[in-house]
Amino acid sequence: MAASVEGKLPNLDSLKKLVRDDLRRILESKHGAKDLFIDPTLMKPIDRIANVKFLQDHGVEKIYKIDSSKPVQGNRERFYITRPKVISIKYIVEQMKAEKSAGQDRHYTIVMVPRSLYICEKILEQNGVFGWVTIETLSFNLLPIDKDILTIELDFFYSSYFLHHDETWLHTAASALVALQQEFGKIPNFYAIGQAAKSTWQLSQTLLDCGPDITGVPKQIGHVILIDRDVDLVSPLCSQVTYEGLLDDIFGIQCGVVQFDKSVTGADNVMKVPLNSDDWLFQEVRNKHFSTVFKELSAKAKDLQKSYDKKDEMSVAQMKDFVAKRSQVIKGNS
């Protein structure tokens, strides 16, 4: 994705707001306390757009992962947020049937992300539970994880399309392009390399033609380049030698967040650190070779120590700046 001719990046956070507002609408469609079950692959993406406080403010009391575990006691209103995958729907069906057999009276809402598929509704119908549920869709196609980075979080896309020849998720990629243009204007230049990229672009044009008119939306993106993963299969196998790559190799980065457990922090609670350009220190070192980064971080820590030693001579404004920078260094060294 490239910015418009003026070079100014679009405000990607507006995409988060759209999804958050849609999720609010869905949760508020049912009154009273709610239990929320989330597909494990959606836990971190949902957390990036709607934190625990947001969910609690809209009636969610407890949050669980969707899996094969036994049903749990809970509130009458039950929400499931899931990808339209057969295995997840079967888990949900098993829970609903077990609860009905136990005489529990609940209202079920299944929220498909980003859309509902016929196969999922067919499974509900074949198991005799279709009439028990309300089906909603949450158009969660794009997740901003930095000022200039978007992700659709489909880590299974490669195996699904290139190995199993399943074109289902091309629609999700195409819908992401449509959502991008509905928010930031029609993109004048597309470049597609590979069959999947070409099919995605063609489908996005069809969906765009069937949707609302966007001619009045200001154009903020000038170019989009779509490249099939199988065009370059070597790069993912290469060792990452940047500081950010090292963090990913050792701790794993998901949805732009790295987690540090007790073995690193010494604390019982897991520390979650967002990795983005809002962190000035991380922005400076993220793309540098890891062999040079630690010397640089050490030098910055020493500079801050010198500033700390002079704290009694600082003004209030200088002290605030020092505290802000110190917290960033702690994150960078974690």
Sequence and secondary structure as in RCSB ss.txt:
>XXXX:A:sequence
MAASVEGKLPNLDSLKKLVRDDLRRILESKHGAKDLFIDPTLMKPIDRIANVKFLQDHGVEKIYKIDSSKPVQGN
RERFYITRPKVISIKYIVEQMKAEKSAGQDRHYTIVMVPRSLYICEKILEQNGVFGWVTIETLSFNLLPIDKDIL
TIELDFFYSSYFLHHDETWLHTAASALVALQQEFGKIPNFYAIGQAAKSTWQLSQTLLDCGPDITGVPKQIGHVI
LIDRDVDLVSPLCSQVTYEGLLDDIFGIQCGVVQFDKSVTGADNVMKVPLNSDDWLFQEVRNKHFSTVFKELSAK
AKDLQKSYDKKDEMSVAQMKDFVAKRSQVIKGNS
>XXXX:A:secstr
 EE TT     THHHHHHHHHHHHHHHHTS S EEEEE GGGHHHHHHHS HHHHHHTTEEEEEE SSS      
SEEEEEE S HHHHHHHHHHHHHHHHTT   EEEEEESS   HHHHHHHHHTT GGGEEEEE     EEEETTEE
E   TTHHIIIIIT   TTHHHHHHHHHHHHHHH   SEEEEESHHHHHHHHHHHHHHHHS   TTS   EEEEE
EE GGG  SGGGS   BHHHHHHHHT EETTEEEE HHHHSSSS EEEE STTSHHHHHHTTSBHHHHHHHHHHH
HHHHHHHHHTGGG  HHHHHHHHHHHHHHHHHH 
